[in-house]
């Protein structure tokens, strides 16, 4: 039996549709339950940011998580496959009236993705003071807390509605199938079999 950690929300639903297509049956979490058991699988419903942690500690053999979260967490996991769902971008945003000045000695950047932001500005040789926030990132530049934000952008609507614009794209992201390294060794046959079936569907 394989255990698979899924992020709550749309990506979990889209992932379960892939499994439904493979196995020809429904996988539905009952109201408010966090564990879904089947004779072949146990699905765990967890917070997006926690998926790699569950997989790292082998509480789940496999997980489905955004590439942005993988990059941010920098954990020692096996990245098996791009599922091509949950597509988005990690972008630098600023107020419509502002521009990114590469000659500015230092800038303040608000984000929940500290590692990605720090690495991006370091690669551009821009000194950045990173301000860690957990939500409502778009508010920070509007009240003068920072010069720019680094955040997830799907359609760009939220930024536009808050008087912000995308000035740079750092990376494209989508949901990836990941594995615990020990599980990948001990359950290699089952994992590779599942990998092949999913690959046929996602292309």
Secondary structure, DSSP 8 states (H G I E B T S, - for coil): -EEEEEETTHHHHHHHHHHHHHHSS-----TT-SEEE-SSEEEEEE-GGGHHHHHHTTSSSEEEEEHHHHHHH----EEEEE---S-EEEEEEEETT----TTSS-EEEEES-HHHHHHHHHHTT--EEEEE-SS-TTHHHHTTS-SEEEEEESSSHHHHHTTEEEEEEEEEE-EEEEE-HHHHHHTHHHHHHHHHHHHHHH-
